[in-house]
C-alpha cells in the first residue's frame, strides 16, 4: 500500500518536473528562434520584423503548452481540433481586417503614401488626411471623404501626385526603452549624414516620434533621395545600418 | 492655466559649486551676487516679469520654466515659478553651441563666403548635437506634462525652434522668435526646412511688424502675432548720488566727461567697433566724450556660460582698435554689471548708443529712455521701428561712421537737445511697458488655448 502511494507520488513529481522542463525549454526555444528570426529579417522594416517574431514566439508557446498539458494526462486530440477550427474561423472572419492591417505596415515604405499627399486610386482623388490600421482617408476636392481599405494600395494601382513622392523615403525606426532617445536620434542622424551624397541636401533628415510604447519608441526617419531609382536600395541599406546602430546602443545600455 | 515655458538661456546662473550638485533649491533662501546672478539679456529680462505678472493676476496657476543650465541644481523655485535645468554632456554641448552660434549669425545676416547656409549646417555632424539638445528639452517637457498636465507650451528663441515639433502633442504650442526674421536674409530655399518646424506651433509671435510678412512668405501657415518686447519699469530704480559717484570713481569718469553708454554683450554684431570709429571722429570736436561699454559675453559666449569664450577675444580687438585711434583713455569696458551699478551707469550717462549691425529688437534703448536719455539707434535694430528720428532719438546707418559721429556731436554739444530728446523718449517708452505686453500676450495665449479662428 505504502509502496503504491510512493510510486504514485514519484509519478506526480516526475510529471511536474517534466512539465517544468518543457515550459523552460519552450521559453529558451522561443527566445532563440526569435533572435535568429530577428537577425534574418534585418533588411525588412522593424515593425514588420517585430510582428513576425511575436507570431513565431506565440506559435512556439502554443506547441510548448500543448506538450506540457499532455504531461498531465489530458487527451489533447479534441483540444487540438477545436483550436485548429477556432484558428481557421478567426482567420476567415478577420481576413479583410488582417489584409488591411498588414498592408498598413507596407505603406510608406514599399507603397509611397503619406498624410498630406495628393493621390488618385480607383477613380477617386484627393488629399490623404489619415492612414489608420484599416483604411486610408482621402479628403476629396468637393469636401467629401473617401475611405480606401489599405489592402487596395497593395493590390491596385494608385497614383501619387505629390511632386516629391518618388524621392521621399520614410524609414520606420523602433528604439528600445533602455536606449536614450536623444542619443539614438543623434546617432541615426550622424549615420544618415554619411549618405549625404545620395540625398537631396535641400531637405536635411528629420526624425519624428510616431508612437511611445511602454517598452519602445516608434519613430520615422524622413529623407529625400537625390535619385528615385536609388530609393529602394538606399532604404534597404539604411534599414540594416540603423539596426546595427540601435543594436550597438542597446548593447551599451545593457 | 498650467504653463510650460522653455528657453535656452536660464533666468538664474548659480555661482556656488555646492549648489550645482543639489537636486532642489529655493533661490529665495540664497543671496544674489554671492550664490547666483540673473542672466543678462532680453529674453529672460522680458519673460520673467511676464510670468510674475501672469501669476499675480492669476492668469496662470503653475509655471514650469525649462532651460539649459548645466551647472545648476536640477530643480529650483523663485517667486512661485518652478525651474527645471536641462543638462547635456560636454561634447554635445560644444556641438550645440557651435551650430547655434552659426545660426544666430545667419539670421542676423552676419555672413561671409566661408559661412555655411542653414541647409548646409543641418548636414554637419554638430547639427546632431543641436538636435539632441532640442530633443532633451522636448523629452523633459513631455515628462513634466505627465505630472502637470500643461494647458500650453510657450517656447522662446530660435535655438528652441525644433522643440515644438519634437513635443509630439496636439496641446497648444506658441513660439516667440526674438531675433530678426527678414526675408531679405532668409532665402526661399530654406522655407521647407524652416516651415516644417514653425508649423508645429499654433502661433508664432515676433518682435517687429516687418517680420510678420517674412514669416508667411517662408511657409508658416499658423497664426502670426506681433508684440513689441517689454520691460517692467518698476525694476528700474533711480540710484542715489552716492551710487552714481561711486560708479564714476570706479571707472575713472570725470564730472565734465560726456558719457556715451552702450549696453550690449561683447559680440561683433553689436557694433562696438562702429561706436569706437565714430567716437574717433567726434572726439576731434568734442574732446570730453567718453564711451562706456557695459556687458560681457552672452550665456553661450561667456566663460561662465557655455564656455564659448568669444567675448574676451572681441574685447581684445576693441582695445587694440581704441589704442590705435588714440582713444585708450576715452573707452571704458566695465564687463558685467550687477543691477545697482547698471542703474548708476544709465543715470550717469549723457546719451546712449546702439550701433548694432543687426538686432532683433534692442530693449536696452527702452532702458535708456526710462532714465530720460537721448538715444542713437542703428537702423538695423528692431526698435528703430518706434524711434522717431530727431524727436525721441537718432536713427543711423551703422555702416556710416560720419553720420553716427554727427549725431554724437550734435547731442554732446547741446544739453537742451539732450534733455528734450530724453524727455520725449521717456514718453515713447510707454509702448514697451510690461502692462501693455501682458495684455497683448494674454490675448494671444487666450486665442491659442481657446482655439479662436
Interface residues (C-beta under 8 A of the other chain):
Chain A: X181 X182 X183 X185 X186 X187 X189 X190 X193 X196 X201 X202 X203 X204 X206 X207 X208 X209 X212
Chain B: X88 X92 X119 X120 X122 X123 X124 X125 X127 X128 X129 X131 X132 X135 X136 X139 X165 X166 X168 X189 X192 X193 X196
